[in-house]
Amino acid sequence: MNRRQLLALAGGASLSLAAQAPEPIIESHIHLFSGNFQKFPWHQNAWKPVVSPLEKYVEFAKKVGIIHSVHVSAEPYQNDHRYLAYTLEHAPTGFLKGTILLDTTLSDTPDRMTQYVKQYPGKIVALRIHCNREKNAPPTVDGPIRDRDLNHPGIEKAWRRAGELGIAIQAHFQYWFMDDLYRIASKFPDTRVIIDHFGHAGVGPAVKKDGGWAPTDAEWGYRDPKDFDGVLKLAQLPQTVLKVSALQYSSREKHPHHDIKPLAKKAFDAFGPDRMMAGSLGSNEEAFREKQEVLNLNFDFLSSADRAKIRVGTAKKLFGFA
């Protein structure tokens, strides 16, 4: 074998290895939970999650090509952000940012937002607000921070402060509250709004169970395609971004949820690739493969450039990842 043949063989091997490298993606929505319950206790009024620590997640992310992640501090910790702080301080440099969860009915919420943003400059990207009750049910006034009154003056105060701080409002709203979201967001055009989970068609309210609160699964999927119109209407506001995450909630079919595809096309036409980003990719390789299959099949109409934006570009720009 001569030198030219050796070089060709080496080049072919390099191409083969490159082809096997995972396609990069940014995770816009991951929940992390410590197994150290003394140092990072779960709140007694919250649902009980599966332990998913930072260290194990970082190893998994490297394997599958997740280059950056946003740690969404979830209900089990309520407004205790000690584990969020731990993950921000101990994650690999530049890998992780986070969102906070605060009660918008409390008068000190805007000041607490300011405190966290100043304490972790460039790492707090959003305040998450929940609205997950039945369509005609009254909002909660106490208990877990999982549902609050959208007409409470604290909502607008928090919304305004988020804009001043340069962070987003992460709207964890079920689709029947999209008109309310539009109404509030319209008042604050300088505050970025992230719409969680493709409009959240299938997650019900929390219920008391086994001494704590647990989420219930309502009927999944959009019963009528017109129910998705409220999500599409939000695209008229240029500060809104749609998270392409937890797509199973929007489906009435089993995996890989083919019935999402018409909604995916409508969402793409309304928001465009610069205002859509992938998320809820799982924390183990099996779940990651399933999420990728759902994403790839239902968004197979994307060009390579648009696919790259939804997988990496939008989140990179929005969250300021290097």
N, C-alpha and C positions, 0 to 999 in steps of 0.2 A: 504494500500500500504506500503510495507516494504522499508527499507533503500536502498536495492539493486535496487528495482524497481524505486525509486525516482532518484537514481544516473543514471540509464539507461535513464530515461526520460530526465533528465537534459543534459546528454551527447548527446542525440538525438537532443534536441533543439539547442545545441551549433553547432552541425554539420549542422543543417538546416540553422542557421544564417550564418555560414561560407560559405555555398554553395551560399548564396544570395549576398555575398560580391563581388563587381566588380573586374574583372580581371585586374591587374595592366598593365599600358602601359605608355610609354614615348612619348610625342608629340614632334616630331622633327621639326614641321613647323606650327607655329601659328602667325597670324597677329593680333596685338592689336591696337586699335584706341581710343583715348580719345574723350569725348564729350565736353571737355573744349577747345573751338576753339581759345580763346584769349591766353591761356597759351601754347597750343600745336596746332598751326594752320596747316592746310593742305596746301600744296603748290599749287599755282594757276595753275601750268602746269601739275598737276597730276590728275588721276582719283579719283572720290569721293567714299569713302568706306562707309560701314555701321558702325556706332559707336559700338565698342566692347572693353570696358575698362577692365583694369587689374582686378579690384575688382570683377566684375561680372564673369570674366573668372575663377578666383581662386575658387569661390563658385561652379561653374559648374564642374571644374576639380575634386574637392573632391567627388562630387556625382558619377562620372562615372569611377573613378579609375585612372585618369591621375596623375602620381606621380611626374613627372618633365616635363618641357616644354622649347622649344627654341623659343623665340620671334624673328621672322624674320622682321626686320624693312623694311617696304614696300614703294613703290613709292609715295604714298600720302604725306609722310614726306620728300621725296627725301634725301638729305644729312643732314637734320636737325634731330639729334638724341636725342633731349630733352625728347621725350616721351619714347624712349628706355631706356634712363638713369633713368627716373622716375620709370619705371617698374622694372628695375634691383635693384633699391634702396628700393622699397616698396613691392616687392613680398615676400612671406614667405621665411625664410632662406633656401637656398639650392634648392628652387623650380625652379628658372628661370635662363636661360642664353640667350644670344642674338647674332644676326648677324648684321653687319653694311652694309650700302649701300653708296658707294662713286663713284665718276666719275673717271674712270681709265685714262681719257685723261688729267687730271690735274696733274701738277708736284708735288703738295704737298700731293697727296693721300697716298704714303707710310708713310710719317711722321704723317699724321692724323690717319692712322691705328695704328701706334705705340702709339700715344697719347691715343686712346681709350683703347687699351689693357693694358697700364700701369695704366690708371685711374680706370679701372674695372678689376683687376687681376682675372684671372680664369673665367670670366663671358662673355667675347667676344670670340665666337667660330669660326666665319667665316666672310669673306668678300663675299657679294653676287654680282655676275657679271651677267648682263642681255645680252642676244642676242636673240631678239624676233622679227625679221623682216621677211618679205617675202623672199623666197629662193634666188631670184636674185636681191633683192633690195639693194641699197647702205646703209651703216651704218649711223646712225645719228651723227652729230658733235656737236649739242647743243640740247636744249629742255630737256624734262624729262630724267632722268637717267634710261632708259629702253632698250637702244640698243646702243652699241658702237662698234668701229672698232677693230676686234680681231687682226689685224696686227699693231695696234698702239703700240709704244714702252712702253706706260704706262701699258699695260696689263702684260707684262713680269716683269716689275718692281714691280707691285703689287703682282704678283704670287710669286716672289722671297721673298719679304718682308713677305708675309703670312707664308711661310715656316720658315723663320727666327724667326717669332714671335710665331710659334707653333699653328697657327690657320689655318682653311681650306679655300679653295676657294669653294664657293657654286655656282655652275654653273646652272643658270636659262636659259638654252639653249633649243631651239627647236631642234628636232631630226636631222634636215638636217645640223646642225652645229656640230654634234658629231665628225666628222673627224677633224675639227679645234680644238675641245676640246682635242682630242687624241694627236694631234700634239703639242699643248702647254703643256699639262700635262706631256708628255714624257720628256720634257726638265727639269722638276722640280720634280724628283721622291720623294723628301722629303716633298713636299707640298701636304697635303691631299686634295682630290677633292670630293665634294658631288654633285651628279647628281640629280637635282631637278625633282620631279614629274614624275618619271618613264620614263624620256626621253622627256616629254612634247610634245605629238603629236598634241594637239589641241588648242593652244592659239595663237591668231594672234597678229599683231602689235597694238600699241596704236594709236588712231586717235583723232583729235581735235573735241571736242563735248561740247556744252553748256559752253563755256568759259574755259574749262579745257581739260585734256586728259583722255580718257577712253579706257580700253582694249576691243578689239574685239575678238569674238570667231570665229576662222577659222573652217574649217571642222574638226570635232573631229575624233580621232581614226587613226590607221595606215592603210592606204589604201592598202598597200602591206605588209605582214608580214616581208619581207626583209628590210623594212624601220627601223625595230627594230635592225637590225644587227649592226648599228653604236653604239648603246647603249651597246650591248653585247660585242663588241670589246673592249670597255673601261675596261671591267673586266680583260683584260690581264695586266693592270697596277695595281699593288697591292695596290696603295694608293687611289684607287677609291672606293666610297661607293654609292650605289643606294638607293635613297629615295623612298619607297613604299607609295607614296602620290598622291593625286588628280588623282586617277586611272581612273576616268570618262573621262579624257582627252584622254586616250589611247583606249577608247572603241567606237565602232560604233553602240552599242546597248543601249537600255534604262536600267535603274537600274534593277537588280544589276550587269549589265555589264558582262555577262557570257563569252563574247568573249575574255576577258582579260586572261582567264585561261591558254591557250597555251603560251602566252607571260610570264605569271607569272612563269610557269615551266622552260622556257628557261632562264629567269633571275636568278632563283634560282640555276639552274645548272651552270651558268656562275659565279655569284658573291658569292653564298653560304650565309648562314644565318649570318655569321660574318661580312658581308659587305652589309647588307640590313637592313633598319629600317623604321618603320611606321611613317606616318605624315599626316598632313592636316585632322585632325580628327573632325573638326567642333568646334563650340563654343556654341552649345546648345544641349540638350539631343536628340532631333529628328535627327539632322544632325549626331550626334555621332553614333546613332543606325544604320543609313543608311551606314555610312562609315565602321562600324564594319561588317555589312552584306556583303558588297562588298569584304572586306579583307578576311573574313572567307570562303566565297564561292569559291573565286578564288584561295585561298591558302589552300584548305582543304587537300592537300597532305602532309602538314608539320607534322613532328613529334612534340610531345609536347615540346621537348628541342629546336628544331629549331624555333618553334612558339614563345617561350619565348625570344629567341635571337632577333628576328625581332621586337617583341613588346617592349622589355626592354633592353636586354643585349648589343646589338650593340651600341645603342645611349648612354647608360650609360657609356660604355667604351670610346667611341669616344669623348663625350663631358665632361667627367670627373665628372659626377654626383656622389654624395656620395651614 
